[in-house]
Amino acid sequence: MRILISLILILITSNFSNSQTTVNPDISAIGEFNMFTNFNRGTPEYGKLNFDIPNAELYVEGYLNPYARATLNVAFHEGEFHGEEIYANIVRGLPLDIQIKAGKYLLGFGKINTIHPHAWSFIYRPLFQQIYFGEEGFNDIGFDVSFFLPTGDVYTTLDLGIFKGDALSIQHGHTEEHQHESEEEHHYEVDRGNSPIFVGRVGSFFSLTDFSNLEFGLSGSYGVYNRLDFFTSIDSNAIPDNKSLKYFYGGIDLKYKYRPDSYNQLILQAEFLWNARNVLRKNDLDIDSEEEINTFGAFIYIDYRFNRIFSIGAKYDFTYGIVGDEPNYNTTANDDQNKTSGIESWFGYYPIEETLALRLGIQHLMFNYADGFDRDGETTINLQLIFSLGPHKAHPF
């Protein structure tokens, strides 16, 4: 924590300089406040007005020189500080217009993952991201290179990267078994070893008319998400084998935007993720055996902005796995047996769209357990206020 604070002070009080120019970084702050109630019987928040600890993000960003930029994003979430993004990218000067990005940042898998939550049209993180990426999204340490592909009038980019794999540290191996609240959970350490993961995306931008455009992307990620000792014999003295469990994510993203004038705008956006991975499960003899599972998740939403300052929208979510269940070896999170779906709607007010957003949203989650466990749906109503102070307005709310 002291290192982060010291780094912020250095960046604020110092100038970035080279032989050609001296540049002060842009400094911005984004704050988020939520109050909510739910209708989930048995929870402490049921029927009450609840207040979340405010979230905040401090951005320090700017050019290091005419060829490279750097960004530091320190976040205050749930009462704790952490470095959410710290990276530099070379934006010009390399052959073939290649760009290079290195550090810790949100990975380019799909479209929504690269955008910070304060800039989403909706309030709640898509369910499949919670299952496959975790509560903070697909955020990791590494580097990637970006190319412009020669596709004529269609603007197309290709991003290829290699990363440490910390983003997968919560995605444990699992079995068909799971516990409900009354049963004891057994947690297992994740040991990925020195196993990097690979992430790539190709995206194309189409200008359909003077008022509409379409973006289409294909993403992929591959690597080892855990190493586990497992027993292939009923002999209690047998030496366990150490197995590397691998995964593959394939993704499709689509975004359509129609803006006939400066007062009205329609956005239709969808993403789909396919998950194939090796898992260890107990067979009839209580022996570990390796299996491959295939699951998926997706969301689609529509948002209509009118009179420039108002919006209304709705989102449908679906994913394999039970959202909110802590991942461990025996879990209902990230499996091929159980499912979660959700419906979200919202109304937004944006008096000045890049500086303030007020949203009222409602989300209803439904759970489907393979063993027939009956769980009521969960409904939450949330009032959210977001402000942006400073020049960080690369994307509007």
C-alpha positions in Angstrom: 0.0 0.0 0.0 2.8 2.4 0.9 4.5 1.6 -2.5 1.3 2.5 -4.3 0.9 5.8 -2.4 4.5 6.7 -3.0 4.2 6.0 -6.7 1.1 8.2 -7.0 2.9 11.1 -5.2 5.9 10.7 -7.5 3.7 10.8 -10.6 1.7 13.8 -9.4 4.7 15.9 -8.4 7.0 15.0 -11.2 7.1 15.7 -14.9 7.5 13.0 -17.6 10.3 14.3 -19.8 12.6 13.3 -22.7 14.8 15.1 -25.1 11.8 16.4 -27.1 9.1 17.3 -24.7 8.0 17.7 -21.1 4.5 16.4 -20.3 2.4 16.4 -17.1 0.1 13.4 -16.7 -3.6 13.7 -16.6 -5.1 12.9 -13.1 -8.7 11.8 -12.8 -10.9 10.4 -10.1 -14.1 8.4 -10.5 -16.4 7.7 -7.6 -19.3 5.2 -7.3 -22.0 5.0 -4.6 -24.6 2.3 -4.4 -27.6 1.8 -2.1 -29.9 -1.2 -2.5 -32.5 -3.4 -1.1 -33.3 -7.0 -1.9 -36.2 -9.4 -1.5 -34.2 -12.5 -0.6 -35.6 -14.0 2.6 -33.1 -15.1 5.1 -30.5 -12.5 4.1 -29.6 -9.6 6.5 -30.3 -7.1 3.7 -33.9 -8.3 3.1 -36.4 -5.4 2.9 -33.9 -2.9 4.3 -32.2 0.1 2.8 -28.5 -0.9 2.5 -25.5 1.2 1.7 -22.3 -0.2 0.0 -18.9 1.2 0.9 -18.2 3.8 -1.9 -15.9 2.7 -4.6 -13.3 5.0 -6.2 -10.6 4.8 -8.9 -7.7 7.2 -9.3 -6.3 7.5 -12.8 -2.8 8.9 -13.6 -2.2 8.6 -17.3 -0.4 10.4 -20.1 2.3 10.3 -22.7 5.8 9.3 -21.7 7.1 10.6 -25.0 5.6 11.0 -28.5 5.7 7.2 -29.0 4.4 5.8 -25.7 1.8 6.2 -23.0 1.5 5.0 -19.4 -1.5 4.4 -17.1 -1.8 3.9 -13.4 -5.2 3.0 -12.0 -5.5 2.6 -8.2 -8.9 1.3 -7.1 -10.6 1.5 -3.7 -13.1 -1.4 -3.6 -14.9 -2.9 -0.6 -12.7 -0.8 1.8 -9.4 -1.8 0.3 -6.8 -0.2 -2.1 -5.3 -2.2 -4.9 -3.5 -1.6 -8.2 -6.2 -2.4 -10.7 -4.2 -1.4 -13.8 -0.6 -0.4 -14.2 0.7 -0.5 -17.8 2.5 1.2 -20.6 1.9 0.9 -24.3 3.9 1.9 -27.4 1.3 3.5 -29.7 3.5 4.5 -32.7 7.0 4.3 -34.2 7.2 0.5 -34.7 7.2 -1.2 -38.1 3.8 -2.1 -39.7 2.1 0.2 -37.1 2.5 -2.5 -34.4 1.5 -1.5 -30.9 2.8 -3.1 -27.7 1.2 -3.1 -24.3 2.7 -4.4 -21.1 1.8 -4.4 -17.4 -1.3 -5.3 -15.5 -4.6 -4.5 -17.2 -8.0 -5.8 -18.4 -7.4 -8.3 -21.1 -8.9 -8.0 -24.6 -11.2 -11.0 -24.4 -14.5 -9.8 -25.8 -15.6 -6.2 -25.7 -17.2 -5.6 -22.3 -14.2 -6.9 -20.4 -11.9 -4.1 -21.7 -14.4 -1.4 -20.4 -14.5 -0.4 -16.8 -17.8 -1.0 -15.0 -18.4 2.8 -14.6 -18.8 3.1 -18.4 -21.3 0.2 -18.8 -24.8 0.9 -19.8 -26.0 -1.5 -17.1 -25.2 -2.0 -13.5 -24.4 -5.6 -12.8 -21.4 -7.6 -14.2 -22.5 -10.2 -16.7 -23.1 -13.6 -15.0 -20.7 -15.6 -17.2 -17.9 -13.1 -16.4 -18.5 -13.7 -12.7 -18.1 -17.4 -13.2 -15.3 -17.6 -15.7 -13.3 -14.4 -14.9 -14.2 -13.6 -11.3 -15.7 -10.5 -9.8 -13.0 -8.1 -11.1 -13.1 -9.3 -14.7 -10.3 -10.9 -16.8 -7.4 -8.8 -15.4 -3.8 -10.1 -15.5 -0.1 -9.3 -15.9 1.7 -9.7 -19.2 2.0 -8.1 -22.6 0.3 -8.2 -26.0 1.0 -6.9 -29.5 -1.7 -5.4 -31.8 -1.7 -5.3 -35.6 -3.8 -3.6 -38.2 -4.9 -6.1 -40.8 -5.2 -5.1 -44.5 -9.0 -5.6 -44.9 -9.8 -2.6 -47.1 -12.6 -0.3 -45.8 -13.2 -2.6 -42.9 -11.1 -1.6 -39.9 -9.7 -4.8 -38.4 -7.2 -5.4 -35.6 -5.5 -8.5 -34.2 -4.4 -8.7 -30.6 -2.1 -11.5 -29.3 -0.9 -11.7 -25.7 0.8 -13.9 -23.2 0.0 -13.5 -19.5 1.0 -14.8 -16.0 -2.4 -16.5 -15.3 -3.2 -14.9 -12.0 -6.7 -14.1 -13.3 -7.4 -17.9 -13.2 -6.2 -18.4 -9.7 -9.8 -18.6 -8.3 -11.0 -21.0 -11.0 -10.3 -24.3 -9.1 -10.8 -27.8 -10.2 -14.2 -29.2 -9.2 -16.4 -32.3 -9.1 -20.0 -33.0 -9.6 -20.5 -32.8 -5.8 -21.4 -29.6 -4.2 -22.3 -28.3 -0.7 -25.1 -26.1 0.3 -24.8 -23.7 3.2 -25.4 -26.4 5.8 -22.4 -28.5 4.7 -18.7 -28.1 5.3 -16.6 -26.9 2.3 -13.1 -28.1 1.6 -10.8 -25.7 0.0 -7.8 -26.6 -2.1 -4.8 -24.4 -3.0 -4.3 -23.5 -6.6 -0.8 -24.3 -8.0 -0.4 -23.4 -11.6 3.4 -23.4 -11.5 5.2 -21.4 -14.2 2.4 -21.7 -16.8 1.5 -18.7 -18.8 -1.8 -18.3 -20.5 -2.5 -17.0 -24.0 -5.2 -14.6 -25.1 -6.1 -13.2 -28.5 -8.9 -11.3 -30.3 -9.6 -10.3 -33.8 -12.1 -7.5 -34.2 -13.7 -5.8 -37.2 -15.5 -2.4 -37.4 -18.1 -1.9 -40.1 -19.6 1.5 -41.0 -23.1 0.5 -42.2 -24.7 3.9 -42.8 -24.0 7.5 -41.9 -25.8 6.8 -38.6 -25.1 3.2 -37.7 -22.1 0.9 -37.3 -21.3 -2.7 -36.3 -18.4 -4.2 -34.4 -17.8 -8.0 -34.5 -15.0 -9.9 -32.6 -13.7 -13.4 -32.1 -11.7 -14.1 -28.9 -9.7 -17.1 -27.6 -7.7 -18.0 -24.5 -5.8 -21.1 -23.6 -3.6 -22.4 -20.7 -3.3 -24.3 -17.5 -5.7 -23.2 -14.8 -4.6 -25.5 -12.0 -2.3 -28.5 -11.1 -3.6 -31.1 -8.7 -2.5 -34.3 -7.2 -5.0 -37.1 -7.9 -5.3 -40.8 -7.1 -5.9 -43.4 -9.8 -5.8 -46.4 -7.5 -7.8 -47.5 -4.5 -4.5 -48.4 -2.8 -4.1 -46.0 0.1 -0.3 -46.2 -0.2 -0.3 -45.3 -3.8 1.6 -42.2 -4.9 -0.7 -39.5 -6.4 -0.1 -38.2 -9.9 0.3 -34.5 -10.5 -2.1 -33.4 -13.3 -2.2 -30.2 -15.2 -5.7 -29.1 -15.8 -6.1 -27.0 -19.0 -8.9 -24.8 -20.3 -9.9 -23.1 -23.5 -12.2 -20.1 -23.8 -13.8 -19.2 -27.2 -15.7 -16.0 -27.5 -17.9 -14.1 -29.9 -18.9 -10.4 -29.3 -21.2 -8.2 -31.3 -22.1 -4.5 -30.9 -24.5 -2.5 -33.1 -25.0 1.3 -32.6 -27.5 3.5 -34.2 -27.3 7.3 -33.6 -29.5 9.3 -36.0 -28.7 12.6 -34.1 -27.1 13.9 -30.9 -30.2 13.4 -28.9 -31.0 9.7 -29.5 -29.0 6.5 -29.6 -29.7 2.8 -29.7 -27.1 0.2 -28.7 -27.6 -3.6 -29.1 -24.7 -5.7 -27.7 -24.2 -9.4 -27.1 -21.4 -11.7 -26.1 -21.0 -15.5 -25.9 -18.3 -17.6 -24.2 -17.7 -21.3 -24.7 -15.6 -23.0 -22.0 -13.9 -26.4 -22.5 -11.7 -27.7 -19.7 -10.3 -30.8 -18.0 -11.6 -31.5 -14.5 -11.1 -34.2 -11.9 -14.1 -36.1 -10.6 -14.7 -39.0 -8.3 -15.9 -42.2 -10.0 -18.0 -45.0 -8.5 -14.9 -46.4 -6.8 -14.1 -43.0 -5.2 -11.1 -42.7 -7.5 -10.1 -39.5 -9.2 -10.7 -39.5 -13.0 -10.1 -36.9 -15.6 -13.0 -35.6 -17.7 -13.6 -32.8 -20.2 -16.6 -30.6 -19.7 -18.1 -28.1 -22.1 -20.1 -25.2 -20.8 -21.1 -21.7 -22.0 -22.4 -18.3 -21.0 -23.9 -15.4 -22.8 -25.6 -12.0 -22.4 -27.5 -9.7 -24.6 -28.7 -6.1 -23.8 -30.4 -3.2 -25.4 -30.0 0.4 -24.3 -32.0 3.4 -25.7 -30.7 6.9 -25.0 -33.3 9.7 -25.6 -33.4 13.4 -25.1 -29.7 13.1 -24.7 -29.8 12.8 -20.9 -32.1 9.7 -20.3 -31.8 6.0 -21.1 -33.7 2.9 -20.6 -32.6 -0.7 -21.1 -32.8 -4.4 -20.4 -30.3 -7.3 -20.3 -30.7 -11.1 -20.3 -27.9 -13.3 -18.8 -27.3 -17.0 -18.8 -24.3 -19.1 -17.5 -23.4 -22.5 -16.4 -22.5 -22.6 -12.7 -24.0 -21.0 -9.7 -23.1 -17.3 -9.3 -21.9 -16.3 -5.9 -20.7 -19.8 -4.9 -17.0 -19.5 -3.9 -14.9 -21.6 -6.3 -13.1 -24.6 -4.7 -12.6 -28.3 -5.5 -16.2 -29.2 -4.6 -18.3 -26.4 -5.9 -21.3 -25.4 -8.0 -19.3 -22.5 -9.6 -18.0 -23.2 -13.0 -19.4 -26.6 -13.6 -21.6 -28.3 -16.3 -24.4 -29.4 -13.9 -26.0 -26.2 -12.6 -27.1 -23.0 -14.2 -27.8 -19.4 -13.3 -29.9 -17.0 -15.4 -30.9 -13.4 -14.8 -32.9 -10.4 -16.1 -31.9 -6.8 -15.5 -33.5 -3.5 -16.4 -32.5 0.0 -15.7 -33.3 3.7 -16.1 -30.5 6.2 -16.4 -30.1 9.9 -16.0 -27.0 11.6 -17.4 -27.2 15.5 -17.0 -23.7 15.8 -18.5 -22.9 12.3 -19.8 -19.1 12.2 -19.2 -19.3 13.7 -15.7 -22.3 12.2 -13.8 -24.6 9.2 -14.1 -27.6 8.3 -11.9 -29.1 4.8 -12.5 -32.0 2.9 -11.0 -31.7 -0.8 -11.7 -33.4 -4.1 -10.8 -32.0 -7.6 -11.3 -33.7 -10.9 -10.8 -31.6 -14.1 -10.6 -32.9 -17.7 -11.1 -31.0 -20.8 -10.1 -31.2 -24.3 -11.5 -29.5 -27.1 -9.6 -29.0 -30.5 -11.2 -29.8 -32.4 -8.0 -33.2 -30.8 -7.7 -32.2 -28.4 -4.8 -34.9 -25.8 -4.6 -33.6 -22.3 -4.3 -35.8 -19.2 -4.5 -34.9 -16.5 -7.1 -33.1 -13.4 -5.8 -34.3 -9.8 -6.6 -32.2 -6.7 -6.0 -33.1 -3.1 -6.6 -30.1 -0.7 -6.8 -29.7 3.1 -7.0 -26.2 4.0 -8.3 -24.5 7.3 -8.5 -21.2 7.7 -10.5 -19.2 10.8 -11.0 -16.1 11.5 -13.1 -13.7 14.3 -12.0 -10.9 15.2 -14.3 -10.0 14.5 -18.0 -10.5 10.7 -17.9 -13.3 10.5 -20.4 -12.1 8.1 -23.0 -15.5 6.4 -23.0 -18.8 8.0 -21.9 -21.1 6.4 -19.3 
